[in-house]
Amino acid sequence: MSGRTQTSACPERTCVGCRERAAKTDLLRIVMTGESCVPDDRGTLPGRGAYVHPALVCIDLAVRRRAFPRAFKVKGPLDTADVRRYVEQAAP
């Protein structure tokens, strides 16, 4: 045996809210457009992305910790209303 496993590696990312590592498919990618953050559910929008669990708890933690401006390397607060609205609509 060569020691290799048959399972393929799954990309992991860190949630900027709770700082837990999770599979990339379990997290929501957020990108910055202008002065606001928008959800990128398909992962195709251009630019730097930040990942967060699609839960209001993690979004609130990220806002409180000022994680979005730090992840996007900008100064000042960002508008996260679109992200919050997206998560609220997606929750059952």
QUISULFEN-V744731 format. One record per residue. N is the residue number from 1. SS is DSSP state (h for helix, s for strand, l for the rest). PHI is phi in whole degrees, 0 to 359 (NA if undefined). Layout:
BEGIN
N,SS,PHI / N,SS,PHI
END
This chain:
BEGIN
1,l,NA / 2,l,271 / 3,l,88 / 4,l,273 / 5,l,267 / 6,l,274 / 7,l,277 / 8,l,275 / 9,l,287 / 10,l,253 / 11,l,297 / 12,s,243 / 13,s,226 / 14,s,253 / 15,l,290 / 16,l,285 / 17,l,276 / 18,l,264 / 19,l,65 / 20,l,264 / 21,s,276 / 22,s,210 / 23,s,296 / 24,h,302 / 25,h,288 / 26,h,273 / 27,s,252 / 28,s,258 / 29,s,276 / 30,s,242 / 31,s,236 / 32,s,257 / 33,s,234 / 34,l,69 / 35,l,249 / 36,s,229 / 37,s,262 / 38,s,233 / 39,s,286 / 40,s,238 / 41,l,292 / 42,l,269 / 43,l,74 / 44,l,245 / 45,l,291 / 46,l,285 / 47,l,108 / 48,l,290 / 49,s,241 / 50,s,236 / 51,s,248 / 52,s,214 / 53,s,295 / 54,l,283 / 55,l,222 / 56,h,298 / 57,h,299 / 58,h,290 / 59,h,293 / 60,h,297 / 61,h,297 / 62,h,295 / 63,h,292 / 64,h,296 / 65,l,276 / 66,l,58 / 67,h,282 / 68,h,293 / 69,h,299 / 70,h,292 / 71,h,292 / 72,h,268 / 73,l,58 / 74,l,233 / 75,l,258 / 76,l,89 / 77,l,286 / 78,l,244 / 79,s,280 / 80,l,248 / 81,h,297 / 82,h,295 / 83,h,293 / 84,h,299 / 85,h,298 / 86,h,297 / 87,h,291 / 88,h,296 / 89,h,286 / 90,h,283 / 91,l,290 / 92,l,288
END
